[in-house]
């Protein structure tokens, strides 16, 4: 007699947990960007290589697409008038004097709460929507970020940011400010590697995707149920679309960084 067995196939946030040995997570970058490891898959063959070999893996008419977003020093620390500490994680600029952010704080915050960043620099909470807060400033937000902000290292990096991180947690082709996390696959490129790629008659295109603070946030039940994750700003221009068409017409591959 056959018995019908029902299984609960509903996904849970825990289904996405990945156990990575601590020793396998580098806490500081290699001295040379391009010395990082590169996993190469060709058919069923997997090779361990170094990133500086990537020009040799590309061929004529291929198109290499780079994300030219630039990481902001998006983590700020302040305190409430009561003295309670507040950590501010910049998400998106609304205008020169206001922005959206995630907050970590002791006690409670509410609409109208003021956060003191430094002498003469004060933020005020004006709106809250789930984990995101709208904040206004008494001076230029971007100037405050560059004077008081810290590099927003990922949570698996168990150390505080330093001055070197402003350079190393940034791609060599970063142009457009707006990201709070680096497009990490691009961190291993160097100017020399990109010049080698061009010499092989491989085209290089650019798009902009500003990685948001949601990339650091844990997955929540409501996101699984709604099948929606956080939003991120992106730009794809006509020049890149034309490059893709040309590359495909010539039998090239589209390699997205």
PENORUR-V933615 format. One record per residue. RES is the residue in one small letter. OMEGA is omega as a letter, one per 20 degrees, with the letter a starting at -180 (none if undefined). Layout:
BEGIN
<<RES,OMEGA> <RES,OMEGA>>
END
This chain:
BEGIN
<<x,r> <x,r> <x,a> <x,r> <x,r> <x,r> <x,r> <x,a> <x,r> <x,r> <x,r> <x,r> <x,a> <x,r> <x,a> <x,r> <x,r> <x,a> <x,r> <x,r> <x,a> <x,a> <x,a> <x,a> <x,a> <x,a> <x,r> <x,a> <x,r> <x,a> <x,r> <x,a> <x,a> <x,r> <x,r> <x,a> <x,r> <x,r> <x,a> <x,r> <x,r> <x,a> <x,r> <x,a> <x,r> <x,r> <x,r> <x,a> <x,r> <x,a> <x,a> <x,r> <x,a> <x,r> <x,a> <x,a> <x,r> <x,a> <x,a> <x,r> <x,r> <x,r> <x,r> <x,a> <x,a> <x,r> <x,a> <x,r> <x,r> <x,a> <x,r> <x,r> <x,a> <x,a> <x,a> <x,r> <x,r> <x,r> <x,r> <x,r> <x,r> <x,a> <x,r> <x,a> <x,r> <x,r> <x,a> <x,r> <x,a> <x,r> <x,a> <x,r> <x,r> <x,r> <x,a> <x,a> <x,r> <x,a> <x,r> <x,a> <x,r> <x,a> <x,r> <x,a> <x,r> <x,a> <x,a> <x,r> <x,a> <x,r> <x,a> <x,r> <x,r> <x,a> <x,a> <x,a> <x,r> <x,a> <x,r> <x,a> <x,a> <x,r> <x,r> <x,r> <x,a> <x,a> <x,r> <x,r> <x,a> <x,a> <x,a> <x,a> <x,r> <x,a> <x,r> <x,a> <x,r> <x,r> <x,a> <x,a> <x,a> <x,r> <x,r> <x,r> <x,a> <x,r> <x,a> <x,a> <x,r> <x,r> <x,a> <x,a> <x,r> <x,a> <x,r> <x,r> <x,a> <x,r> <x,r> <x,r> <x,r> <x,a> <x,a> <x,a> <x,r> <x,r> <x,a> <x,r> <x,a> <x,r> <x,a> <x,r> <x,r> <x,a> <x,a> <x,a> <x,r> <x,a> <x,r> <x,r> <x,a> <x,r> <x,a> <x,r> <x,a> <x,a> <x,a> <x,r> <x,r> <x,r> <x,r> <x,r> <x,a> <x,r> <x,r> <x,a> <x,a> <x,a> <x,r> <x,a> <x,r> <x,r> <x,r> <x,r> <x,a> <x,r> <x,r> <x,r> <x,r> <x,r> <x,a> <x,a> <x,r> <x,r> <x,r> <x,a> <x,r> <x,r> <x,a> <x,a> <x,a> <x,r> <x,r> <x,a> <x,a> <x,a> <x,r> <x,r> <x,a> <x,r> <x,r> <x,a> <x,r> <x,r> <x,r> <x,a> <x,a> <x,r> <x,r> <x,r> <x,r> <x,r> <x,r> <x,r> <x,a> <x,a> <x,r> <x,a> <x,a> <x,r> <x,r> <x,r> <x,r> <x,a> <x,a> <x,r> <x,none>>
END
